[in-house]
Amino acid sequence: MPSDPSTQAPDAGSRFATRRRFPRFALDRPAELVEPIEKLRFLGRATEISEGGCFIEVSNAPNVNLTTQLRIEKGVESFNTWARVLYSRPRSGVGLKFIATAPDEMKVLKVWLGALERI
């Protein structure tokens, strides 16, 4: 006999969705990660973004915990901040957490987010 669905644990995605600090938004913009000490450069596309971080599709993903300078372009505008690699998906991309974002850059990001579709 099947168990009562109301007593089953929720799937992983629904559990984590309520733990997110900021809502995520769909995005498709060119992105560049630069690690200034080793002069490492990674080019990719920002596909998800929030006030706290983003996901960058990149074929050659940087290592977890790497701190980089991030630049996301939108026409003639750009969003620039420091970011740390939180997780890496081989041959897919990296999840980044924004760190030390300047107030003027946060204003740019908030304007962008206001025009994007929430996911």
C-alpha positions in Angstrom: 0.0 0.0 0.0 1.4 3.4 -0.9 2.4 5.8 1.9 0.6 9.0 2.6 2.2 11.7 0.4 1.7 14.3 3.2 4.2 12.4 5.4 6.9 12.1 2.7 10.0 14.3 2.8 10.0 17.1 0.2 12.4 16.8 -2.7 15.8 18.5 -2.4 14.9 21.5 -4.7 11.9 22.5 -2.7 13.8 22.4 0.6 16.6 24.6 -0.6 14.3 27.1 -2.4 13.0 28.3 1.0 16.6 28.7 2.4 17.8 31.1 -0.3 18.5 34.6 1.0 17.8 36.3 -2.3 15.5 35.4 -5.2 17.2 34.2 -8.4 16.6 35.7 -11.9 17.3 34.3 -15.4 20.0 36.1 -17.3 22.1 35.5 -20.4 25.0 37.8 -20.5 28.8 37.6 -21.2 30.9 37.2 -18.1 34.6 37.3 -17.3 36.3 36.0 -14.2 39.9 37.2 -13.5 42.1 35.9 -10.7 44.7 38.7 -10.4 47.6 36.9 -8.6 48.0 34.0 -11.0 46.6 36.0 -13.9 43.9 33.3 -14.6 41.1 34.4 -17.0 37.8 32.5 -17.5 35.2 33.6 -20.1 31.6 32.4 -19.9 28.0 33.4 -19.6 26.0 34.5 -16.6 22.8 32.5 -16.7 21.4 33.0 -13.1 21.8 36.0 -10.8 20.7 37.4 -7.5 21.8 40.1 -5.1 24.1 37.6 -3.4 25.7 35.7 -6.3 25.3 34.1 -9.7 25.9 31.0 -11.9 28.5 31.3 -14.7 28.5 28.7 -17.5 32.2 28.1 -18.3 33.8 25.1 -19.9 37.0 25.2 -17.9 35.8 25.9 -14.4 38.0 27.5 -11.8 38.6 25.8 -8.5 36.3 26.0 -5.5 37.2 28.9 -3.1 39.0 30.8 -5.8 38.5 34.6 -5.3 38.1 36.4 -8.6 37.1 39.7 -10.1 33.8 39.3 -11.9 32.5 41.4 -14.8 29.1 40.8 -16.4 28.3 42.9 -19.4 24.9 44.2 -20.6 25.3 46.4 -23.7 27.5 49.3 -22.7 26.9 48.7 -19.0 28.7 46.3 -16.8 28.5 44.9 -13.2 31.8 44.4 -11.5 32.5 42.8 -8.1 34.7 40.4 -6.3 33.3 36.9 -6.1 34.3 33.5 -4.5 33.7 30.2 -6.2 31.3 28.3 -4.0 30.8 25.2 -6.1 31.8 23.8 -9.5 30.0 21.6 -11.9 32.5 20.0 -14.3 31.9 21.0 -18.0 29.0 23.1 -16.9 30.0 26.1 -14.7 30.4 27.6 -11.3 28.3 29.1 -8.5 29.7 32.4 -7.2 29.1 34.4 -4.1 29.5 38.1 -4.4 31.9 39.7 -1.8 32.9 43.3 -1.2 30.5 44.7 -3.8 30.8 48.5 -4.0 27.5 50.4 -3.4 27.5 51.9 -6.9 27.8 48.4 -8.4 25.0 47.1 -6.2 22.8 49.9 -7.6 23.6 48.7 -11.1 22.7 45.1 -10.2 19.4 46.1 -8.5 18.3 48.0 -11.6 19.2 44.9 -13.8 17.3 42.6 -11.4 14.2 44.8 -11.6 14.0 44.1 -15.3 14.6 40.3 -15.2 12.3 37.3 -14.9 12.4 35.6 -11.5 13.1 31.8 -11.5 
